[in-house]
Amino acid sequence: MTPLRFAALGLDHRHIYGMSQGMIDAGAELAAWWTEGDPQPVAGFTRRFPDVPRVTQLDQILNDPAIALVLIACPPDQRADLAIQAMQAGKDVMVDKPGCITLDELCRLRDAVARTGRIWSVNFSERFEVPAVTAATELVRAGAIGTVIHTTGLGPHRLNAHTRPDWFFDAARYGGILTDIASHQIDQFLHFTGQDDAEITLATVGNHANPAHPGFQDYGTLALRAGPAQGFIRVDWYTADALPTWGDGRLFICGTEGTIELRKYVDVAGRPGTDHLYLTNRDECRHIDCSGYPLPYFGNLLADIVSRTESACAQSRTFRVCELAIQAQMIAVAAGGSHPSGAETAPEQPDRHRPKCAKQAPG
């Protein structure tokens, strides 16, 4: 069988490495790539995929009927427009988070999906590229900790300021810290609680350690609830140099009959490696090495492209996660956080923020 062919558009963020490798591991073929200029991640991309040709014109990819999927990792303020352009050209899309940074962009993406029938998938890599999350999903679905009633998601990151492009420090271009990073933890809250919707109850942002970049937000928190479940999220750019990886990302899942803790990328002063899971319930209290668990997102997305299904992530879920992250950012700004230039004004009540789109995506 001929493998599905895909292309990479916009190499402005290193997440394009994992996005591309994940699709290759699932059986797809990376046929070409295009980006404007020569952003810093290009060097790493060409080392990883040396035989993949670069094209000079975007239309060379968009007009190629043999390319079914495009992966997008251009600057965040350009992702929605490029995704819409690709969908109008008949391509399915996987985009780096944040998939969009304003409610207007989200409306236009919903409309594009409804009109074209294409898939718009956001790669929430802190779930889709973490084997420990696969293991936790199996345990939760099997009832190992009862009904999930709370999650706490921590997303610390290393700044590496000297490697960052100018857009990285401009909230009007990257969307703000909650729109950007916290979308991961919102996705995980809905995933593990089994809820389709949520309400933001608290949101804050600030810049506490980077006065040289006044348009940057280096800290953010939010709380949300959905039915009986509640969640808390903290994200920041404070990972210290001594940590051997980019961030000590953790997820705590509280159920009515037990708890799960994920130490995704490092076990500080503990076991070596990544993907550590700690399970405590009525029957056991143990550590599970999850490094060998699979990453089903990429294979499921490949199957969805072929069969027009939604096994990787429901389209409505993807839209709602992005919407909640943008809403949280707007609430935080309205509460006194640093205001990205040109950002929309936050409505007074979080459950009234839903954009009135011309069309809604199926489902």
N, C-alpha and C positions, 0 to 999 in steps of 0.2 A: 504494500500500500504506500502511495506517495505521501510523505509527511506534510502536515500543514506548514505553510511558510509564513513567517512573520518578519517584521522590520522594527527597528528602534528609531524613534524620532525624538530629538532633543536629548543630549547627553550632559545636561547641566547638573545632575545629581547622581551620586554614586549608587543610589538604589537601582539604577538601570542595570547594574551588574547582576544582582540577584534576580531581578525580573526576567532578564534574558536567560540566565542559566537555568532558572526554574522551568521555563518553557522548553528549553533544549532537553533537560532531564525528563520532561514529560513526553518527549518524542517529536517535538516540532523542530523546524529548521529556521535558523536565523539567516535571512536572505540578503539583507542590506541594512545600512543605517545612514541617517542624515541628521545633521545638527548645524545650527548657525555658529560660525566662528570656530574657536578652538577652546572650549571650556576645559577646566582642569580635569574632569573625569575621563576625557577622551583618551589620555595616555593609558590609564588602567583598563579601559574598555578594549583598546586595540591589543594590549598584551593578552587579555583573556580570550579574545576572539580575533586572532590575527588574519584569518582567511576570509573574513566577511567584508565585502566591498562597501566603501563609502560612496554615496551618490551626491552629486552637487546640487540637484534640484529636488525639492520636496515632491513635485508632481511625478517624478520618476517612480516614487513609491505609491503615491495615491492613485495613479493611473494604471498600476500593474494589477491586473485581475487575478494573478496567481498569488498575491499576498492577501491573506484573509484577516490578519490581526496586526495591529500596530501597538507598540509599547511607547509611552510618552513620559519623559522626565525632564521637560524643559522648565524654565522658571514658573512658579505656581500661577502667576497672573496671566500666563499664556496658555495654560493647560486646557481650559475649557474651550477656547476658540479653536485650538488645534484638534481637540477631540471631536468637536462638532464638524470641522472640516473633514476629518477622516471618516466619520460616520456617514456624512453626505456622499463620500466617495465609495461607500459600500464596505467599509472596514469595521470590524469589531475592535474595541479599544480596551487596553489595560493601561491605567494611568497611575503614576506615583501619587502618594498622598502629599498634600491635600489635592483632591481631584478638582476642586474649584474653591474660590475664596470669597465669593459674594452670593447673596440670594438671587440676584439677577442672573448670574452665570448658572446657578442651579436650575432656575426656571428654563433657561435656554437649553440646557442639557436634557432635562425631562422632555421638552418638546422635540428635541432631535431624536431621542430614543423612540418616542412615540411615532414620529414620522417615518423613521428609517427602519425600525425593527432591529437595530444593531444593539450589541451588548456594550455597555459602558461599565467597566469593572475597575474599582480602585483597589490597588494592592496594599491592603493594610498589613504590612510586612511583619509587624509585631505579633500578629496571629498567624498569617499565612506562611511565614518563613521560620517559624519556631516549632521544632518538634515537641517541646514540652507542652505547648498548647494543644497539639493533637492528642497527647496522652491525657491531659486534663479534660478535654472534651469527651473522650471515651469514658472516663471515670464518672463525670457528671451525668452523662446520658445513661449510665448504668445504675445511677442512684447511689453512688458510693458515699455522698455526703448529704443525701436528702434533697430538699428543695433549696435552691440557691436564693438567698435573701439579701446578700450584700457582696459587692466586689470593691476592692481597693487597688487601683492601678497606679504604679509609680513609673514615670518615664524620664529619668535623668539622662542628659546627653553631654558629651564633651564638646566644647565650643570650637576649638581649633580655629580661632579667628583668622589667623594668617592665611588659611587655605580657602576662606569663604569669599565668594563673589559679592559685589556691592548689593545685589538684590536681596541677599540673605539677611541683611540688616535693616531692610525697609519693610515695615509691616504692611504698607500699602501694596507691596509686591508679593510677600510670602503669606499674607493673610493674618498674621498674628499667631502667637504661640498656641492658643487653644484650637484655632482653625487648623493649624498644622499638626503639631505633635499629638494633642489630646484626642484627635480623631481615632487613633489606635485604641485608646482605652475606652472610648465610647462604644466602638465596635465590639470590644470584648465584653463590656457590660451587657449589651443586648444579646450577644451570643450565649453567654453563660447563664443569664437569667431566663432565656427563652422568650423575651419580650420583643414585640414589634415596634414599640414606641416608648418614649420617655419624656420627662419634663426636666429642664434645667432649673435647679433650685438655688444655686449659688455659683458665682463665677468671678474670679479676680485675675488680673494680670499686672505685671510690673517690670521695671528695669532697675535692678538693685546693684548690679556689679559691672555695668558696661556704659558708663557715662559718655564715652567717646562715640557711642552709637545711639543717639536719643530716639531713633525710630525703631529700635530693637526691643523686644520683650524677652527677658531671660527667665521669667518665673510665671507660673500660672496654676490656678487650682479651680476645680469645679465639683459640684455635687449634683446628682440627678436621681430621679426616682421613676419607677415604672411598676404600677400595681403595688404589691407588697414589697418589692425589691428596691434597694437603694444602693448608690455607689458614690465613691469619692475618688478623685483623680488629682494627682500632682505631677506637673511636668516642669523641667528646668534645664538650664544650660550650665550647671555647676559641677559636672563630673571632674574630679581632681586628677592631676597628672599621674598619680601613683597607681590608679586603677588600671589593670592590664587590658581593659577593653573600653569601648566608647561610652558605656553606661551600665549601671547596675539596675536594669529593668526588672521589676517585680510585679507579680499579680497575686493578690490574696482573694480567695473565693470562700465565702462563709455560707455553709448550708445548715439546715436544721438538724443534721445528724453528723456533722464533721466539717473539716476545713481542708483546703488545698492551698499551698503556697508554691508559686513558681519563681525560681531564681533563674531567669532565662539565659543570661549571658556570662555570669560569673557567680561563684559562691565565695564571697569574701572570706579569706582566711579559713576556707573549708576545702571541700572536694575540688579537684581540678576539673577543667572543662566547662562545658555549657549545659543547659537544659536539665536543671535539677528540679525535681518535684518532691514536695513533702506532703504526705497524706496522713491525716489523723481522723479516725472515725471510731465507731463502736468496737471494731474488731482489730484494728491495727494502727500502728504509728510508725511510719517508715519513710525512707528516702527511695526515690525511683530515678534511675538514670534513664532519661528520655532521649538521649542523643541518637538512638537508632530508629526512632519513630518516623513515619513518612510525613510528607508535606502534600496533602491531597489537593490543595487549591489549584495547582497548575494543571494537573491531569484532569480535574473536574472542569476547569475552564476550557481546556481543549475539547472535552466531550460536549460541553455546552455550545461551542462554536459549530461543531458538526451537527448536533441534534437539536439546537435551538431550545435548550433547557436552561435551568437556573440552579445547577447543583453546586457550583463554586460559591455563590453568594446571591441571594435573591436581589433583583434589581431594586426593589422597593427598599430593602435594607441598606443598600449602598447609598441611595439617595438620602435616606433618613439620617444615617450617621453623619454625612457631610452637612446636612441641614442643622443637626443638633450642635455640631462643632462650631459652625458659623454663628448660630444663636448664642452659644456660650460666650464667644468672643465679643459679640455685640453687647451682651449684658455686662460683661466685665468692663468694657470701655465706658458704657453709660454710668457704671458705678465709680468711675474715677481713674481707671487704668489709662495707660498711654494710648493715644488715639491715632490709628493709622490714617494718614492723609487720604481723604476721599472715601472713607468708610461710611457705610450706611448708618443711620441713626437707629439705635436699639429701641424696639417697642417696649412698653412698660411691663407687659406680662409675657413670660416665656411661652405660654401655651397659645399666644395669639400671633406668633411670629411667622406662621406658615405663609410662604409666598403664594400669591394668586397667579398661578401660571396659566398661560393660554391653553395648554394641553397637559395632561398627566400621562406618565408612562404606564403601560399595562401593569396591573398588579399593584 
